[in-house]
C-alpha cells in the first residue's frame, strides 16, 4: 500500500514535459489499478512522440479487461440474432451494466478517447515524415556551391545528431499536445489556410468520417491565390452515373474497428452519467456545414465552382488561378463550366499575354478585369482592348493570336445558341480597321494581300479589302502619311474588268460625286467618318469598285504632289472639289503662292519649272479618263495661276527667264502676262504699309511692272506708284499720328483732294508748281484740262493765303493761258467748268485789297469779265471800275508832275472810259443795291469748288492773320454798298460791253 501511494505521489509531482519512458515503466506499468493507470495515461500530453505513444498504448492495454467484461455481459441474452430486439436488448444491457459498474463505463470512455488519440498520433507522425521528406527534397534541389566542396569540417560531428536536427526542424506547424486535443476541423481549416496541403491530405484521408460533412468549409479556408493544382485532390468531382457528387473511399489507420467504437457502445456511453472529469473526454458534437454530409447535385457543384472563381478574381485578380480552377473542375467532370472556361481563357490572354508598352497610359488600366466587367462589355470593346497596345509591327500577330480566337468563340456561341452569324468575325474586325490609325491599317492590309493563301489572310475577301481601304483613306484627315496611304493602295486587289462596262463606271463616278457632297461638312452632319463612308461603298459591284480604285490612285498621286509643295490636303478634299471649279482654282492659287513663300523658298528656275510640270500634270486626265485635282481648270488658267505665284513671291528674274527664254515651259500671251503683272503689282501696292517705292511691297509693286514688255498701261501704273511715293513725302496724315497708306490713296476717288491736302498741309508746297503738276499728271489726270485748271487755282489760292502775290499772279496767268488755249480749239464740254474756275480765281486775286499792283489786278479782273457768265458782269465791274478810278487819279498825278514840260502839237483827244460811260444812257442795272459782289463771287467760286472735295481757300489761317482777312472783307463790302452806278453804265451793260475792253487802245 505504501508503494502504491508513493507511485501516485511520484506521478502527480511530474509535469507533462518531465514524463519519460522510464517513468512510465516504473510507475504506471507496475500499478494494479487499471482505472488509475488509464486515467493517468489519458490525462498526460507529452511533447515527445515516443512517450505519448507509450502512454496511449499503455492506457488502451489497461482498458482491455473492462472491454472483455462488457462483452461477457452481452453474451447473456438468448434472443435470436438479426432482430431489432437484440440490438435494443444489447444496448439496454450495456446501459444497465454501465450504470451498475461505472468503473468499466469510465474505462470504455477512456479507451474511446485513447483510440482516437492513437489515430491522431499516427497522423502526426505521418505529417512529420512528409515534412521531413519535403525538406530533404528542397535541400537536394538547391544549387551546389563548389566553394564548400572541400569543407575541412565535413564529417565532423555525430551523424545521428544531424539526423535528429533535421527531424526537429521538420516538426508540423501544430505542436503534438495541441494536435491531440484540438478540434480536428479547426486544424484542417488551419492547414488549408496556411497551404499545408500534405498535412491536410493526411487529415482528410484518415479522418474522413469527422471532416467529410465540413469539406466545403475546409475548401473555402484555402487562400484564393493558391494554385488549384496543389489542392486538386480536395476538389469535388462529378459522377456521371449517379448525376451527383462523387464520393471518395474511406481510409483508416486501423483496419478493424474497435468494439468500443461501435454505435451501440457509443450510444450506451452517451446515455451513461459519468463524473464531471470524464465529461471532457466525450466527443464534441462536431461542426456540420450547411450542406451537411449529403452529396451535391450537378447544378450545386457548378454553382460552387462559379462562386469560387468569382471569389478568386474579386479578391486577387489572378485570372490564371481562376482559369486553372475551372480547368481542374472540367477534368473532374463538372458540367456547365465550358463557357466560363472560355471567358477566363480569353481574359487571361488579355491580361497576361498582351505586351504592354512602358509608360503607356490607358483608361482600361484604371479598372480591374472581372467577369462582370468582361460580360458587360461589347465585343467591339473587347477587340479594341486586345489591340490597345499593338503597334504596326505587332498588329498582324496580335490579331491572329488574340482577336481571331475570341471571334471564333463568339461565332461558336452564336451557333450553339441557335442564332448563327457567320459574318460576325468579319464585321467586328472591319469595325476595328475603320477606327485604327493608318499605319496600323496598312499593316493589317499587308497581312491580307490577295496574293497570300486564304488561310493566312486576316481579311479574306477582296471586295471587303477594297471597300475598307476606300473608307479608311477618304475618311482620314491625315496630311502627312502619304507613304502609308501608298502602302495601303499597293495591297488592294486588281480585277480584270472589261472596258465595256460603262454603266458600272458611271455608277462609280456618280458615287464619287455624291460622296463629295456627303463629306462636305454641314450643320446637320459636321464630320464624316470611315464608318459612314463604308455605307456608300457597300452596294458597289466589283466593276464599280475597280473604277473607284482608279480614282483613288489619281487622288493619291495628286495628294503626294500637294504634299511635296507644302500644300497638303486630305483625300476627302478631292471628293469635295471633284465638281467645284472654284475650289480647284483656290487650291491652285494656294499651291502657286505658298510654295513661293519665305518659309518654302524655291531655288533656281528648275525648281519653278518642276512646280509648273506638277501643276500641269494636275490639270490633266490619266489613261482611264479620270480627272486629276485641277481637272476642271484649263492649262492656260493653271499657267496664269502659276505665273501669278512667281510674281507674288517677288522672283521677277525667274518670271522673266520663264517667259523670254527660248526653252521656257511657260506659254502665255503678252496681254495675259501684262494683266497678271498689273494685278500682282496692285496686290503688292494694296498690301504695302509704306508708300516709299524704294523699299518693301511698294518696291515689289514697282519692280513687278518691269517684267512684261513696256506699255501705256504699265507706264500709267508706274507713274501712279511714283505719285504715291512722292505724295507720302509730304507727310499727309489719314488721321492724327497715322500717315496715309497706299490703299487709302488708291481708294480715293477724287485725286485732286489729295493735291489739296498737300497744299493745305505744307506751307511751301505752292512754290513747287511744276512738282504739283507732275503729281497731277502721274495720278493719271495729265489729259484732264479741268483738273489742271483746278490744280492751278488751288496753287494760286495757297500763294494768296501766303500773300505771295507774284506767284499767285503768275499761276493765274498760266491758268488763263490753259483756258484760252482750250477756247481756241473746237467746242469742248469742259470749257464751261474750266472757265468758271478760272474767272473765279482771277476775280479772287484781282479784288484782293493787299495786292499792290493795280495794273495786274485790272488785267485779272478784265480776264474775269471776259470769262464770267453775263449775270456776273456787274459784280466784277464794280471793283474793276474802282480800280480804274484809282488808275486815272494816278495818271493825273503823274501828268501834273510833268506839266512844266513843253506841250506837243494838239491832237484829237481820246475819250476816256469814264467819258464814254457818262455819254451812255443805261437803265438801272439789276444788281444796284444788291449784295456785295465779292460775296457773290465767293459763293460762285464755292459752287464750283463744291464739285470736288478740296477747300479752295487753302488751309485755315489762325490768329491775327485770319482776323485781318475777315476785316478787309467787311471793309470791301461796306464800300461796294455805298457806290452809285450811272444810268448810262447800266445801258451799256445791257447792250454788252465787249467794246469797252479795247477802249484804252484807241
ROTOR-894540 format. One line per 2 residues: their letters; for each residue x negated, y negated, z negated of C-alpha. Coordinates in steps of 0.02 Angstrom, whole numbers. Example, Ala and Ser with C-alpha at 12.3 -4.5 7.8 and 13.67 -1.06 7.14 Angstrom:
<sites>
as	-615:225:-390; -684:53:-357
</sites>
This chain:
<sites>
xx	0:0:0; -143:-118:-36
xx	-215:-78:135; -53:-123:219
xx	-42:-287:126; -221:-328:167
xx	-188:-288:352; -35:-401:353
xx	-135:-537:266; -281:-524:386
xx	-166:-527:540; -71:-677:479
xx	-231:-776:450; -287:-752:629
xx	-238:-879:760; -194:-830:939
xx	-365:-881:1003; -453:-781:866
xx	-369:-616:906; -489:-492:985
xx	-480:-312:1042; -569:-259:882
xx	-434:-343:777; -300:-251:871
xx	-389:-85:847; -424:-108:663
xx	-268:-199:607; -120:-156:717
xx	-158:19:777; -179:94:602
xx	-18:12:539; 130:132:520
xx	272:6:531; 323:8:714
xx	436:-142:696; 299:-246:618
xx	171:-194:747; 290:-226:891
xx	340:-393:817; 156:-437:792
xx	121:-395:973; 266:-496:1042
xx	227:-643:930; 50:-668:993
xx	-6:-757:1154; -190:-735:1187
xx	-285:-831:1318; -390:-680:1359
xx	-306:-568:1485; -376:-406:1413
xx	-323:-450:1236; -150:-497:1296
xx	-131:-337:1395; -185:-233:1242
xx	-54:-320:1136; 82:-292:1265
xx	39:-110:1294; 25:-76:1107
xx	192:-157:1075; 276:-55:1213
xx	197:104:1144; 260:71:966
xx	438:44:1032; 443:211:1122
xx	503:306:968; 653:192:950
xx	697:222:1134; 693:408:1107
xx	808:394:958; 931:293:1059
xx	929:420:1199; 966:559:1073
xx	1118:464:1015; 1182:453:1193
xx	1170:640:1212; 1304:668:1078
xx	1462:631:1186; 1529:776:1286
xx	1630:677:1411; 1612:727:1592
xx	1484:632:1687; 1527:514:1826
xx	1681:440:1745; 1700:262:1685
xx	1747:326:1515; 1575:397:1497
xx	1495:228:1530; 1607:142:1411
xx	1577:277:1284; 1388:266:1303
xx	1392:77:1283; 1505:93:1133
xx	1391:222:1057; 1244:106:1081
xx	1341:-38:1006; 1382:66:854
xx	1207:132:844; 1127:-39:859
xx	1245:-103:727; 1205:39:608
xx	1019:40:649; 965:-141:676
xx	779:-92:674; 799:7:834
xx	902:-133:913; 762:-254:871
xx	632:-134:940; 731:-116:1102
xx	743:-305:1118; 556:-321:1086
xx	524:-184:1216; 628:-280:1345
xx	527:-437:1315; 360:-346:1320
xx	404:-258:1482; 443:-425:1565
xx	285:-495:1490; 188:-349:1562
xx	255:-388:1736; 208:-570:1718
xx	36:-521:1654; 11:-413:1807
xx	70:-556:1919; -50:-673:1832
xx	-194:-553:1864; -142:-540:2047
xx	-135:-728:2065; -305:-747:1986
xx	-376:-616:2102; -305:-703:2255
xx	-375:-869:2199; -546:-791:2173
xx	-543:-713:2346; -488:-877:2425
xx	-627:-970:2335; -756:-848:2396
xx	-692:-865:2574; -708:-1054:2562
xx	-885:-1039:2498; -929:-922:2640
xx	-860:-1045:2767; -968:-1188:2702
xx	-1120:-1227:2813; -1284:-1155:2755
xx	-1416:-1281:2705; -1586:-1224:2764
xx	-1667:-1339:2638; -1616:-1221:2499
xx	-1662:-1061:2590; -1819:-1037:2486
xx	-1745:-1087:2320; -1877:-1042:2188
xx	-1742:-1019:2056; -1643:-899:2161
xx	-1623:-732:2074; -1645:-802:1901
xx	-1506:-782:1776; -1384:-645:1747
xx	-1284:-588:1894; -1142:-544:1781
xx	-1141:-720:1713; -1124:-786:1889
xx	-979:-672:1921; -898:-724:1758
xx	-918:-908:1805; -836:-877:1972
xx	-692:-789:1887; -671:-926:1761
xx	-664:-1060:1893; -529:-962:1986
xx	-401:-973:1848; -220:-1003:1901
xx	-154:-1179:1879; -43:-1121:1733
xx	-129:-1051:1577; -91:-872:1530
xx	2:-918:1371; 120:-1032:1468
xx	135:-913:1612; 206:-780:1496
xx	341:-885:1415; 389:-1024:1538
xx	545:-1009:1645; 493:-916:1799
xx	599:-1029:1912; 510:-1182:1844
xx	344:-1100:1878; 396:-1054:2054
xx	452:-1234:2087; 288:-1296:2016
xx	186:-1182:2128; 291:-1239:2278
xx	269:-1423:2239; 80:-1401:2220
xx	69:-1295:2378; 5:-1140:2285
xx	89:-1030:2412; -10:-873:2368
xx	46:-884:2188; 224:-923:2245
xx	220:-773:2360; 172:-661:2215
xx	316:-725:2110; 444:-711:2250
xx	383:-537:2291; 378:-457:2119
xx	507:-562:2029; 637:-573:2165
xx	781:-525:2055; 752:-678:1949
xx	710:-800:2089; 820:-747:2237
xx	975:-842:2183; 871:-1000:2175
xx	769:-975:2334; 827:-1138:2416
xx	786:-1236:2259; 609:-1170:2273
xx	601:-1213:2459; 659:-1390:2427
xx	517:-1408:2300; 391:-1385:2438
xx	325:-1557:2494; 391:-1618:2659
xx	216:-1645:2727; 168:-1462:2700
xx	134:-1361:2855; 278:-1240:2883
xx	154:-1108:2940; 89:-1099:2761
xx	259:-1053:2689; 335:-965:2838
xx	362:-807:2734; 480:-901:2620
xx	591:-974:2756; 763:-898:2776
xx	791:-787:2929; 944:-736:3027
xx	1009:-560:3050; 1099:-543:3217
xx	1179:-380:3162; 1267:-449:3009
xx	1279:-628:3077; 1212:-697:2914
xx	1052:-725:2820; 927:-584:2824
xx	888:-513:2652; 710:-463:2609
xx	662:-298:2524; 629:-299:2337
xx	459:-254:2261; 416:-221:2080
xx	258:-188:1985; 338:-37:1903
xx	416:86:2021; 530:160:1888
xx	644:51:1788; 628:69:1600
xx	778:136:1504; 800:-23:1402
xx	813:-125:1564; 971:-33:1616
xx	1130:-132:1622; 1215:-32:1483
xx	1073:-58:1362; 1059:-243:1403
xx	1246:-260:1381; 1239:-175:1213
xx	1093:-281:1157; 1182:-440:1210
xx	1331:-392:1103; 1225:-347:954
xx	1194:-478:824; 1007:-495:793
xx	911:-600:667; 878:-780:714
xx	694:-750:750; 745:-624:883
xx	862:-741:975; 715:-823:1063
xx	674:-655:1140; 841:-643:1230
xx	826:-682:1418; 888:-852:1472
xx	1049:-867:1569; 946:-911:1724
xx	952:-1054:1848; 1081:-1025:1983
xx	1086:-1137:2135; 1244:-1200:2217
xx	1228:-1060:2344; 1216:-927:2212
xx	1148:-761:2264; 1256:-744:2418
xx	1182:-734:2591; 1210:-888:2701
xx	1304:-887:2864; 1226:-937:3031
xx	1303:-1110:3025; 1240:-1137:2848
xx	1065:-1084:2898; 1066:-1206:3045
xx	1128:-1346:2934; 990:-1312:2808
xx	855:-1321:2942; 928:-1482:3015
xx	937:-1559:2842; 758:-1508:2805
xx	700:-1583:2971; 786:-1748:2935
xx	708:-1749:2762; 535:-1718:2832
xx	549:-1856:2962; 630:-1986:2849
xx	507:-1960:2706; 345:-1931:2800
xx	374:-1971:2984; 274:-1815:3028
xx	361:-1758:3185; 237:-1618:3214
xx	281:-1543:3045; 467:-1555:3083
xx	438:-1475:3253; 338:-1334:3176
xx	479:-1303:3052; 606:-1291:3194
xx	491:-1177:3293; 473:-1059:3145
xx	660:-1065:3121; 683:-1019:3303
xx	561:-874:3285; 662:-816:3135
xx	818:-811:3244; 907:-965:3175
xx	1039:-1015:3305; 1079:-1193:3361
xx	901:-1261:3348; 862:-1269:3534
xx	920:-1447:3563; 840:-1505:3401
xx	678:-1423:3453; 685:-1509:3623
xx	711:-1679:3543; 569:-1652:3420
xx	454:-1588:3556; 488:-1742:3662
xx	470:-1859:3513; 306:-1776:3465
xx	238:-1812:3639; 294:-1992:3623
xx	214:-2020:3453; 56:-1915:3460
xx	8:-1886:3641; 26:-2060:3715
xx	-141:-2154:3707; -104:-2324:3634
xx	-213:-2471:3679; -308:-2557:3541
xx	-231:-2719:3477; -77:-2683:3584
xx	75:-2770:3514; 240:-2686:3549
xx	409:-2712:3470; 431:-2524:3459
xx	290:-2513:3332; 391:-2610:3204
xx	513:-2466:3181; 479:-2285:3137
xx	534:-2149:3254; 677:-2047:3182
xx	803:-1926:3255; 940:-2054:3228
xx	844:-2185:3325; 800:-2062:3462
xx	979:-2007:3484; 1047:-2184:3488
xx	927:-2241:3625; 974:-2242:3807
xx	874:-2128:3923; 804:-2279:4015
xx	740:-2349:3850; 654:-2185:3810
xx	571:-2184:3981; 504:-2359:3950
xx	444:-2305:3778; 348:-2160:3855
xx	262:-2279:3977; 245:-2431:3866
xx	55:-2415:3856; 24:-2343:4028
xx	-90:-2433:4148; -108:-2424:4335
xx	-244:-2293:4311; -140:-2180:4197
xx	40:-2209:4253; 48:-2064:4375
xx	-22:-1939:4249; 89:-2008:4110
xx	246:-1990:4216; 202:-1810:4259
xx	155:-1767:4081; 287:-1858:3980
xx	429:-1926:4085; 459:-1779:4201
xx	484:-1653:4058; 605:-1772:3975
xx	702:-1796:4136; 707:-1608:4161
xx	778:-1585:3986; 912:-1716:4020
xx	962:-1630:4181; 969:-1461:4096
xx	1077:-1527:3955; 1196:-1605:4080
xx	1213:-1436:4167; 1240:-1345:4001
xx	1374:-1473:3955; 1466:-1440:4118
xx	1426:-1612:4190; 1288:-1579:4318
xx	1199:-1736:4378; 1056:-1689:4495
xx	1021:-1873:4536; 991:-1919:4354
xx	799:-1899:4355; 778:-1999:4515
xx	894:-2135:4454; 802:-2158:4289
xx	631:-2156:4372; 688:-2281:4504
xx	755:-2398:4371; 585:-2398:4286
xx	497:-2433:4451; 609:-2583:4484
xx	558:-2664:4320; 373:-2616:4321
xx	228:-2732:4367; 168:-2724:4546
xx	3:-2640:4505; 96:-2501:4414
xx	220:-2487:4558; 75:-2470:4680
xx	1:-2328:4576; 169:-2238:4573
xx	188:-2256:4762; 11:-2195:4790
xx	59:-2038:4694; 215:-2021:4804
xx	139:-2038:4978; 235:-1946:5114
xx	76:-1853:5159; 74:-1762:4990
xx	165:-1597:4962; 338:-1624:4888
xx	291:-1538:4726; 150:-1662:4694
xx	250:-1820:4731; 328:-1922:4592
xx	461:-1992:4711; 501:-1857:4835
xx	624:-1943:4952; 550:-2053:5090
xx	705:-2162:5102; 702:-2193:4915
xx	520:-2249:4927; 562:-2371:5067
xx	712:-2444:4975; 615:-2460:4813
xx	469:-2545:4900; 583:-2671:4986
xx	674:-2709:4823; 515:-2724:4719
xx	420:-2832:4842; 560:-2951:4887
xx	614:-2959:4705; 440:-3005:4642
xx	389:-3182:4601; 203:-3146:4612
xx	95:-3268:4712; -73:-3181:4693
xx	-53:-2992:4707; -60:-2981:4896
xx	-186:-2840:4896; -72:-2742:4781
xx	76:-2775:4896; -25:-2714:5043
xx	-66:-2555:4947; 119:-2527:4920
xx	156:-2553:5104; 21:-2428:5154
xx	111:-2294:5053; 276:-2314:5145
xx	338:-2187:5272; 333:-2217:5460
xx	479:-2148:5559; 484:-2116:5746
xx	635:-2218:5793; 699:-2228:5971
xx	692:-2402:6047; 874:-2390:6100
xx	946:-2407:5925; 981:-2593:5942
xx	1133:-2585:5831; 1027:-2524:5686
xx	901:-2664:5717; 1040:-2791:5721
xx	1109:-2718:5561; 939:-2736:5478
xx	920:-2915:5541; 1093:-2957:5478
xx	1048:-2882:5310; 891:-2987:5302
xx	990:-3145:5339; 1120:-3102:5208
xx	979:-3063:5087; 908:-3235:5119
xx	1072:-3310:5063; 1084:-3192:4917
xx	910:-3228:4846; 936:-3415:4858
xx	965:-3475:4678; 1134:-3548:4635
xx	1229:-3595:4480; 1329:-3434:4485
xx	1177:-3324:4523; 1017:-3410:4466
xx	897:-3264:4486; 900:-3110:4595
xx	802:-2960:4531; 740:-2799:4613
xx	890:-2701:4548; 1008:-2822:4634
xx	911:-2814:4796; 917:-2625:4796
xx	1105:-2635:4819; 1076:-2716:4989
xx	957:-2582:5049; 1057:-2431:4987
xx	1177:-2421:5134; 1043:-2445:5268
xx	1009:-2291:5376; 835:-2235:5424
xx	829:-2340:5583; 877:-2498:5490
xx	752:-2459:5353; 616:-2441:5485
xx	664:-2611:5556; 663:-2686:5382
xx	488:-2617:5353; 431:-2700:5514
xx	498:-2865:5449; 412:-2833:5282
xx	248:-2806:5374; 262:-2977:5458
xx	310:-3060:5294; 161:-2982:5204
xx	43:-3043:5338; 118:-3217:5327
xx	107:-3214:5139; -78:-3170:5147
xx	-108:-3316:5265; -16:-3433:5147
xx	-119:-3371:5000; -280:-3391:5100
xx	-243:-3577:5123; -187:-3606:4942
xx	-2:-3624:4981; 63:-3455:4919
xx	248:-3416:4925; 342:-3268:4851
xx	405:-3142:4976; 584:-3193:4940
xx	543:-3362:5019; 526:-3279:5189
xx	703:-3215:5170; 768:-3385:5117
xx	684:-3477:5261; 717:-3349:5398
xx	858:-3458:5467; 809:-3626:5392
xx	704:-3733:5508; 693:-3875:5381
xx	617:-3758:5251; 491:-3690:5375
xx	443:-3865:5428; 421:-3919:5247
xx	308:-3770:5210; 206:-3802:5367
xx	178:-3981:5309; 129:-3917:5139
xx	7:-3795:5217; -75:-3927:5327
xx	-85:-4058:5191; -126:-3959:5035
xx	-266:-3870:5123; -349:-4037:5154
xx	-329:-4096:4976; -479:-4138:4869
xx	-464:-3977:4769; -461:-3870:4928
xx	-589:-3960:5034; -624:-3879:5201
xx	-792:-3885:5283; -829:-3919:5464
xx	-720:-3913:5617; -725:-3724:5624
xx	-631:-3712:5460; -495:-3827:5526
xx	-487:-3727:5687; -462:-3570:5582
xx	-318:-3655:5495; -245:-3704:5664
xx	-261:-3524:5725; -167:-3459:5573
xx	-31:-3590:5588; -7:-3550:5771
xx	0:-3365:5726; 138:-3402:5601
xx	248:-3481:5734; 246:-3331:5848
xx	327:-3158:5853; 249:-2986:5842
xx	263:-2839:5961; 427:-2784:5881
xx	506:-2954:5911; 501:-3004:5727
xx	478:-3189:5700; 342:-3247:5583
xx	353:-3376:5443; 365:-3525:5562
xx	463:-3434:5695; 591:-3575:5713
xx	456:-3705:5749; 379:-3738:5920
xx	193:-3734:5948; 193:-3921:5984
xx	280:-3955:5820; 158:-3846:5723
xx	12:-3933:5810; 84:-4101:5764
xx	103:-4048:5583; -74:-3982:5582
xx	-143:-4144:5656; -45:-4244:5527
xx	-127:-4138:5393; -300:-4180:5458
xx	-257:-4365:5461; -184:-4359:5285
xx	-347:-4283:5223; -447:-4428:5295
xx	-552:-4314:5409; -543:-4432:5556
xx	-706:-4368:5631; -634:-4193:5635
xx	-474:-4260:5713; -573:-4348:5850
xx	-676:-4194:5885; -522:-4085:5900
xx	-431:-4198:6022; -580:-4258:6126
xx	-688:-4102:6130; -688:-4003:6291
xx	-669:-3842:6192; -544:-3912:6068
xx	-398:-3799:6025; -279:-3941:5987
xx	-174:-3994:6138; -61:-4144:6107
xx	-4:-4285:6218; -85:-4455:6195
xx	80:-4534:6149; 110:-4399:6017
xx	-64:-4424:5944; -32:-4611:5938
xx	134:-4584:5849; 54:-4467:5723
xx	-88:-4587:5688; 32:-4731:5664
xx	137:-4626:5546; -16:-4571:5447
xx	-81:-4749:5438; 84:-4814:5374
xx	88:-4674:5246; -84:-4724:5183
xx	-28:-4906:5185; 130:-4872:5086
xx	38:-4770:4955; -105:-4894:4934
xx	-123:-4976:4765; -243:-5109:4829
xx	-214:-5217:4984; -400:-5232:5022
xx	-428:-5136:5184; -610:-5108:5143
xx	-576:-4980:5006; -455:-4841:4958
xx	-300:-4793:5052; -296:-4959:5145
xx	-465:-4917:5220; -397:-4746:5271
xx	-245:-4831:5346; -357:-4947:5446
xx	-481:-4813:5500; -342:-4694:5549
xx	-293:-4813:5688; -464:-4787:5767
xx	-433:-4603:5806; -324:-4618:5963
xx	-355:-4720:6119; -327:-4907:6081
xx	-156:-4977:6125; -47:-5127:6089
xx	48:-5038:5952; -113:-4988:5866
xx	-183:-5164:5879; -23:-5236:5809
xx	-30:-5115:5662; -213:-5153:5633
xx	-176:-5340:5632; -39:-5310:5506
xx	-161:-5219:5392; -286:-5361:5409
xx	-149:-5487:5370; -101:-5387:5216
xx	-281:-5385:5157; -302:-5571:5189
xx	-137:-5608:5103; -197:-5516:4948
xx	-349:-5631:4940; -231:-5775:4894
xx	-184:-5683:4732; 3:-5680:4762
xx	99:-5601:4617; 256:-5495:4634
xx	290:-5527:4450; 187:-5611:4314
xx	21:-5520:4299; 59:-5395:4439
xx	-18:-5426:4611; 94:-5395:4759
xx	73:-5219:4828; 60:-5169:5011
xx	227:-5078:5007; 311:-5239:4947
xx	232:-5335:5090; 296:-5208:5218
xx	471:-5208:5143; 481:-5399:5151
xx	594:-5431:5300; 555:-5617:5316
xx	366:-5628:5335; 375:-5819:5332
xx	420:-5807:5149; 250:-5729:5119
xx	166:-5879:5203; 274:-5994:5098
xx	214:-5904:4941; 34:-5925:4998
xx	57:-6112:5020; 153:-6131:4857
xx	31:-6030:4753; -131:-6105:4821
xx	-159:-6293:4815; -289:-6297:4956
xx	-209:-6169:5071; -134:-6305:5183
xx	-309:-6364:5228; -338:-6200:5321
xx	-209:-6221:5455; -290:-6100:5577
xx	-306:-5967:5443; -122:-5981:5403
xx	-77:-5973:5587; -189:-5821:5611
xx	-99:-5741:5465; 64:-5779:5554
xx	0:-5701:5715; -62:-5543:5626
xx	106:-5522:5545; 172:-5498:5720
xx	250:-5672:5740; 124:-5744:5860
xx	251:-5749:6003; 386:-5825:5895
xx	383:-6014:5927; 514:-6048:5794
xx	408:-5955:5666; 256:-6057:5718
xx	354:-6220:5703; 419:-6170:5533
xx	243:-6123:5477; 176:-6293:5534
xx	321:-6377:5445; 276:-6286:5285
xx	93:-6336:5303; 145:-6517:5332
xx	257:-6514:5181; 117:-6440:5074
xx	0:-6579:5134; 134:-6707:5100
xx	156:-6643:4923; -32:-6657:4903
xx	-22:-6837:4975; -142:-6785:5113
xx	-51:-6891:5243; -185:-6873:5376
xx	-172:-6683:5379; 15:-6696:5367
xx	21:-6812:5519; -99:-6701:5618
xx	4:-6549:5579; 163:-6637:5632
xx	80:-6689:5795; 33:-6508:5827
xx	210:-6455:5789; 279:-6589:5907
xx	165:-6526:6045; 230:-6349:6022
xx	411:-6406:6030; 388:-6517:6182
xx	294:-6378:6268; 444:-6269:6236
xx	560:-6404:6304; 460:-6418:6462
xx	497:-6240:6507; 657:-6153:6551
xx	807:-6161:6439; 763:-6067:6282
xx	891:-6024:6148; 757:-6051:6017
xx	736:-6234:6065; 877:-6298:5956
xx	811:-6216:5798; 631:-6271:5832
xx	687:-6449:5871; 788:-6462:5712
xx	641:-6405:5605; 525:-6524:5697
xx	632:-6683:5684; 667:-6650:5501
xx	481:-6632:5465; 442:-6791:5563
xx	581:-6885:5476; 523:-6825:5307
xx	346:-6887:5335; 394:-7043:5433
xx	505:-7112:5296; 384:-7070:5155
xx	356:-7235:5060; 175:-7195:5015
xx	120:-7160:5191; 23:-7322:5232
xx	5:-7306:5420; 159:-7393:5493
xx	114:-7353:5673; 102:-7167:5636
xx	264:-7173:5539; 351:-7261:5684
xx	283:-7130:5800; 351:-6991:5690
xx	521:-7074:5672; 526:-7102:5859
xx	495:-6915:5887; 631:-6880:5760
xx	750:-6994:5857; 706:-6902:6014
xx	735:-6728:5943; 877:-6752:5821
xx	1061:-6725:5865; 1167:-6876:5909
xx	1260:-6880:5745; 1095:-6905:5653
xx	1029:-7053:5756; 1096:-7187:5640
xx	1017:-7100:5490; 847:-7104:5572
xx	870:-7276:5649; 890:-7365:5482
xx	715:-7327:5416; 643:-7346:5591
xx	719:-7524:5602; 648:-7569:5432
xx	477:-7506:5484; 486:-7605:5646
xx	532:-7764:5550; 380:-7737:5443
xx	279:-7716:5600; 344:-7877:5676
xx	302:-7976:5521; 130:-7904:5525
xx	109:-7959:5705; 168:-8135:5665
xx	41:-8149:5530; -94:-8090:5646
xx	-36:-8214:5780; -37:-8356:5655
xx	-214:-8315:5614; -258:-8335:5798
xx	-151:-8494:5832; -306:-8607:5847
xx	-365:-8511:5996; -329:-8588:6170
xx	-166:-8529:6246; -162:-8429:6404
xx	-58:-8477:6554; 127:-8469:6524
xx	209:-8309:6573; 382:-8244:6565
xx	415:-8198:6385; 454:-8018:6348
xx	606:-7995:6244; 585:-7904:6083
xx	686:-7757:6020; 767:-7870:5893
xx	822:-7996:6025; 892:-7860:6132
xx	988:-7792:5983; 1055:-7966:5948
xx	1121:-7986:6127; 1214:-7823:6114
xx	1392:-7818:6055; 1413:-7650:5973
xx	1561:-7593:5874; 1541:-7547:5692
xx	1443:-7386:5677; 1523:-7240:5588
xx	1379:-7224:5465; 1390:-7405:5399
xx	1419:-7400:5213; 1389:-7213:5219
xx	1273:-7117:5104; 1085:-7135:5112
xx	1009:-7074:5274; 868:-6996:5178
xx	989:-6889:5083; 1074:-6839:5245
xx	908:-6795:5322; 859:-6699:5169
xx	1019:-6597:5173; 1000:-6564:5358
xx	823:-6501:5330; 883:-6394:5188
xx	1015:-6318:5301; 881:-6270:5423
xx	767:-6209:5287; 905:-6101:5215
xx	887:-5988:5365; 725:-5919:5291
xx	683:-5877:5110; 547:-6008:5076
xx	564:-6180:4997; 520:-6315:5125
xx	470:-6438:4994; 322:-6332:4943
xx	282:-6289:4764; 356:-6390:4623
xx	262:-6535:4553; 257:-6557:4368
xx	233:-6704:4255; 219:-6885:4315
xx	195:-6829:4496; 373:-6763:4506
xx	448:-6915:4419; 359:-7034:4538
xx	429:-6945:4692; 604:-6948:4619
xx	586:-7137:4578; 536:-7176:4756
xx	684:-7080:4823; 802:-7182:4715
xx	722:-7348:4774; 741:-7299:4957
xx	922:-7253:4926; 960:-7420:4848
xx	875:-7515:4992; 974:-7422:5125
xx	1138:-7461:5040; 1104:-7649:5043
xx	1058:-7665:5227; 1179:-7733:5362
xx	1181:-7672:5541; 1244:-7786:5675
xx	1391:-7752:5788; 1278:-7761:5941
xx	1167:-7620:5874; 1320:-7514:5846
xx	1374:-7536:6027; 1202:-7490:6087
xx	1205:-7333:5980; 1374:-7289:6055
xx	1311:-7308:6235; 1144:-7223:6199
xx	978:-7300:6153; 858:-7197:6251
xx	801:-7351:6345; 751:-7431:6180
xx	607:-7310:6157; 517:-7391:6304
xx	563:-7573:6269; 393:-7612:6198
xx	310:-7554:6356; 387:-7687:6462
</sites>
